[in-house]
Structure formats: structure tokens, C-alpha cells
């Protein structure tokens, strides 16, 4: 039955679709159905072909043949007992009928579906198919308005609005977009509270903090509303709008969340040099924490971030006494160690090595000192002051602590591109290995740290040998993982992969292979990155590795390699989103011809083909965000071309589709104005 419906649709595409001329557009423009895969193919390249009167006769005969095949497919589908397969077959047949000029018959065909939601979603797909051709636009408009479920009606009207806009009928497009926005509010307001938090942050980072607050205040659940306000405050501060972020934070009623927001805004303000504001917010954070009930189990990462940022900023400004007094306010000795380490890095930047070393010796004996001291040693080594770095390491009480700090410092240096500076620490790493492998030491954790230190200082072969000699399985695997990644950073990918493959635990193996793929991509070896990433068996690590490769390739404007990495993703939705991201990046840099090919690859290779599983194609699951991504890309592209009206309309369409949060990453950096105005349209009945 699916084959019959597909043939019927193809007949329409090769004949009836031609009667629309060049103005009919294709699915890449966004009017295609989000679910019926074969119906999408009716808007392919043939629809853009010109036609003469001789072809028109052929078109009519093809349409007749298409109607017959569609009806035959419908009859077969109606006899299927499995509800999901029956629904899919009827939906495909209905789309073929609609494209063949029988929209009323198509809608009647779907009335036999038992589930109202399933039925209306299928009708919405018929509307999208109708909207893809000029002659079907009127029927699409009336059919969309006849839907009773707000989610389906919103999606259908958004599709029709875009088709009107593409045809130059801006008034009709605006009216339908407003109707779609109304339907969206009737169903889910602007979406799930969690997604609204993402939207609030995106709006705040797009210079629209007032709009972010408006969205947050519209959330019904008090906890979700407060979390969204925290996100808005952090987004505004990250953007540099520190006072706006502070005002949002101060308006939060819950003292814990108000303290969190004030802490994060204070940290951003301190890093930007706004010391007076940062200090004020820190005092307000303390006051908010005093309002909290006693013994509440909370996370205080925001306090540590605020204190560390302010201590460093005060040191940079020469206010050492104030910075030292601030470190004394830390509640724990390990927190004070981290704050004094931040001060020490500021002193190093000022060239005051002796004072910095005095601070290091002051906290070297405290708990967790190796982790606090490692960034200080790395700062000295990066500046070429190896003796000072070694003196800082030597301030730690024993070889085990020094090995831990050295491995952390060397790995940080190597990851930041200072492998030569890290190599200068190799003699000390070898000395620590000798000390830790001589009885009575022989603690496997300490030896593993020493092996990692060897690896990150460039002594890869010795590190590999030492790691393999460890008897205890967990520490051996951790050491091997560190050596494998260090080999990848140095360009020895094959040896790193060989080591990673020897790891017995699948999760750890996947993580290490993903790191190797990432480093290969960062060094420009995209072929190795794709091969390594594609070979990872753990799905989450594979996705991370390949998406990181896509990101690296896009940053280097290596779009062909980015597409290759995206194509290696095995999960269809993730693959589509990655390809859409490449499309958007290519357009931003003027590679429109390449981007057009990527768009066609997305539509014909994933969305139209059977690679999208049937259930996902007809799904209303919010995680199925393919259409929204395309809408977000249209908004970004339109704004890049200076067509603000089209960008607004596309963003409204994305919002109206429901899982609009999928378009945020596509629009936040490239079409922030379109996103902000679309939200205003949805919230305040503005025009599209």
C-alpha cells in the first residue's frame, strides 16, 4: 500500500506539480509535510519545471492515474488490522489524493481513523501537502481552519501561512500566523516549562531580557517560573547586561534561587571588571542565603564561582587586602585554598612570583590542595617559569599529591596548546614515578596518577608501559585512558585507538574513543575523526564525537567534512539536526550553493526517505523537531538576507509547531531579532 501511495505521489510530482510553474516551490522552502514522507517528494525539482500545453494533457492523465493508485492504496490500508500501519497507509493515500486534486475525498478518507488526535494530525499532513502547490493553497487554508485540536490546527495554519508568504501574499500570511499563535497558546502556551527556561536564556542573551522576563512570568508552575527567571538573569549577565541580570535576580522571591542568580551574576560582573556591582551582589547573595531554612541541602557552586571571580578581579585591580579578606569568608579550608589559588594566578599575571609562591605554601597542606594548586603551576609553566612551577609542586607534602597536581597541570597545558611547556615538567614526572614505584609506596592510585603525568608531559611510551603493569583493574583502565587521550593530542591516533580498544568497560572505551575523535578533529584530521567516531558502539559517546567533529569542521569552514561527519550519525533526528546546522553555517558565510545541496540532502535523504521510521514521521512527540529545525534555519537565513518579515514569519511558524526549542540553537546566534519578535507575536498577538 505504501508503494502504491508513493507511486501516486510521484506521478503527481512528475505531472500535476509542473502546472504550478516555477512559483510552486519545493520542500526546502518549508511548506512540505512534516510527516508524510512520500507526499514530500511531490514538491521536488520536477515541480520547478516549466510546462507547455502538451505537457498539461500528460499532467491530467497522470493525475487520473494517481487518483486510481491512491484509492487502491487506501483500500488496501483500510483492510490492515494493526492500527498504526493502517493509519500510516491511510495518511499516505490521503496525501496522494489531495495532491491529485481530491482534497475533500482525502479528508473524508481519514475520518475512519479511530483516534481524534491521530486523525487531525493526518489531516494536518494533508494540509501541508496541499500548501506545497499553488492550486491547493485555497483548499489547504479552509481545511486547516476546520481542525478542532489546537496543536494540529496551529501546525497546519503555520504551514499554510508560510506558503502564502512564499507566494507574496503577506496579509494572508500574517492573518494565518496570528491564528496559529492563538492556537498554540490554547494548547501549551509557549511550551513545556523546561523548554521555556531555554527560551528565557536565549532571549536574554539576544539582548531581550525584558521579553525573557515576560515569558518566565507566564509560566504557571511556581518552581519552573523561578528557575526560568534564574536562567534569564544568567543569560543577561553572560551577555554583558549585568545590571539587567541583577534586577531580574532581585525580583526572585525564593531566597535560595535568588541567591543562586545573584551569585552567578556577580561572577560575570567580576570577570568583566564591574567590581562595585559584583561586591554589592555578593552581599545581597549572603543576605538571601541567611533567609533560607537551616540545614537545607543545597548546591553552592554559585557562591564558589562568585567568590573566585571576585578574588581574582580584586587581585587584578591591585586590591590585595580586600581579596585576602574575601578568601577568609570561605566556609571550608578547601574553598579557601581555591580562592587563594585564584589570587595567586592574579599575582603571577602581575609578575609578583614570590608573593604568589607564599600564598601557595600557605594552602599547600589543606585538603584537596593538589587540585587547587594545579592551575597555579600550569600558569607558571605556560609563562615559561618552570622553576616556579616546580617550586609550587614541591610545596605539596608528598610525592602522591605532587603526582596528582602535575598530571592535572600538564594535561591542562597540553589541552590548551602548550605541549612544549608541559614537556618541560617531564624530568619531575620521571622522578615522581621512581619515588612512587619504590616500596613501601606502590599505591595503585598514586602510580596511575604518575603514569598520567608521564603521558601528559610527552613521555608516552614509558607511560603506556607503566599503565599496563598496574594490577588493579580500575586504576589500570583509568591510567590507560589518560595515556590514550594524550597520544591522540600528540597526533598518535592509531596507537591511542589501540589502547582504547583494550579497555574492557564499554562506557569508558566509548568516552576515550570520543576524546580521540575530538582531538583528531581539532587538529584538522577529519577523516580520522569520522572513522573513530563512527566505530564507537556507545550511542551517546558516538553522537558526541561526531557532533564535535561537525562543530570543528564548521568552525574551519570545512563544510564537506562537516557533512561527512553528520552523515555518519546513526540516529535519524540527530543526523537531520546536524545537517541543518551545517546548512545554516554555510549560508552565514555565503556558501548558498553548497547549503542548497545540504538542504536537498536533508529533505530527500532523511526526511523523505524511509530512514525516518514511520512512527517518528507521524509522531507528535515534542522530541521530533525536524520541522522546527527547518523553520529555525529559514528564520536565520531570512534575517541574514535582510528579509525581516520572512524571518519573523518563519520563527512564528517554529514556535507554533510546538517543539520550537529545537530551533533555538539555529536562531539564537544568527536570527535573534526574528526569534524575539516571534515571541512577542505569540505573547501579545503581534502580526507576523
Steps between C-alpha positions, in 0.01 A plus 500: 500500500787739576654426163171575323461827689859588424455434129184712504687786660788465256256517210363826635852631551596422141182640351253690710776675691629651177186697439600731784801630307803638677300658777390178661817463702644189658517344836821678576290814530317355794146434383543124469334260735673416821374144502391343173829411345382420150284809487810709548654363188222663302666836545840407363692636207239395241257745660726782391494404134315711247224340297317544175153407381621162379629418844168611653320211329760263640451659841128425495557138410760467774260654751230249401745213537617642834140516630441137407821384665428707811151352531641150455759573773221630725298183449798286591577714806142483622527124518808500723428393857798664674382851589836673454563347156143567395530865606827542314366348180183710508701815568728436202207421275319815616799718418525347154128563445532860614791563266305338217223758541263321741547677838142444614525130426834490682350648817200263479739207470662591833173517694519126553805539725399416857718743696396868468857618551632253243229603255567872533875455475447311176272778370770752593738300280248520217488878549879519477496297179228725353688814598800385299322579171337833400179333384459328837552807718134601530395148598792484745388824668140392550599149611749634754233722658262207527723311742373492859812397697712807565838329454409361158331821394802705605738283300278496192440875505869569543574292189235683299620838629848425373365394162305830471809696597708317240239586241519871592163518679625664818161602640363146484826365642484738797137414572568126497815535708304688766236228496775240539642692796155514662464124454841445656403698810178301531697177503827546686548876540861519381604144579627290789647688801842341450510619142386844609808525717712446189296762318542750785876459493509527121293819506711654776817421309343655190470843668134450592501447880164674541344252263668211684338620823163524326528140384609378843215673680252325275599158639236360732716273716676715769821295509530489121427872483775577753751277321421677174569837666836366622578398142399846377721673757800283410441550128489878534818504711681270257409743222655785700170647620603469863258753646207349312603157628525638853153655479353169382678313780380742768139447396514126575300419812659168598812586706706201383439562133542875549837430661596271211411763241678778691811281535525420131432861397766614749754262345432631150520860620832434677653343190393805301665734751180635658638457851261731683196321359657159564567583865149637545346187352719280717366672812146459372574131436613460862181666619288270282679194640429620854128487417516129413383234746780338702663173387356527151689275262594734219765544234728796556698498177372851433665622823834343409482647149416846633773496765768366262417754229496788745824392671677490164345831388601675824855366463517615139389845617773512765262472795690212661382567856136489392564180303670335799217604731257347253682165512452494877121499454510154336333244728741210434877465480484356148290795385757739648771309311322555169446870572865550589599311187291752303689779677831331420417488129425872513836567666677290235335708230638811676849346513509466880626143515631505858171619647315241291729223627441614859126464445550153351702384800226637723235261365716209377426292808122535484261230372463489121808719466628317188190600304521861616873521433502343152368811316764712675783270390353494148491882493868519588597230250296667224689824568830314468578515872570129550704543822207678666261229377724232650529699824121513523477123447773449757294687760261204514571261788578175315570339163143373460353851529766635265424229242128587507568873462759447226270278293220759525732790415666320208169385352366856522810637329490240222128544437551877477770461236805533726640149452857633489453668837352180641799303370728718716343331803595150376815461716294562814235254374768230460634571848152462645458165323824376655383609843152352471608163358752436775379313809334570737288726272353295217150645547322427170317835496824691547677299231209563262530876565875477434436316173255771393759763587756324281254480212400868513863611513572311179658182640238289323681168457616485862150601616340225294733237642438618857121509454491145365699373798234606751320201651184660640254516210329833560818703555663323203210594275506862620873522431462343156218745420723796589789366290270433203366855502850647539608299196211644301593855603854437374368366167559129561138408432544137399689415817241686707218305337684174559534582870136606524385178336677304773270650764242239608231739625286626206412836656861591572611374159236714331608807697867458410430434132277809494786706646736363235255588223462849644874560508538373144232747392663785692826428318320502163516124437128465432533165325647341813241677716210363297641147485569494872166651592302271273666194656381588853235254616359710784236723337537806723879510467472444127258790466728725704809408296336551162317817600828640637657416165219683321559801722877504440453465124244782491734727697768437237245553219563139391135439416550185291677333794224624732240334280702177498507498881129579521419223257683251725250560780276198532194658666288667228381802700852578624630467146236737365576760766873480431448542127270793566768660716751463215243652264460804727876548544566476127235762427642735762830495313351546154520135391139498378557253216659249738224560755232436237659161440500427873134598527413268215707229665303545823159496334551223245754293692347498848163664532348364180670163495410207716797571732260689723306222667123514433408555862738795523375645173141512623594580859379794703773435756665832599838340440422462129626842400592467134252759373592740774865480406414580141289794619786622716735478203254692284485772765879517516541504124227761449649731759842453347355611167341804663144369457375567853134433418581152370731433795223599744247282322731199500576542868128527579450181301766330709337613821159391379620148425534421868852356547641840406793470743680304227539820299670696777857404412431574134354844568663630817827604340381561145146634526451637854275780379272258318479281808421792733235646272344158450466455874344844528255402228400186687475675837331820395306414184748690288498463124728257324 
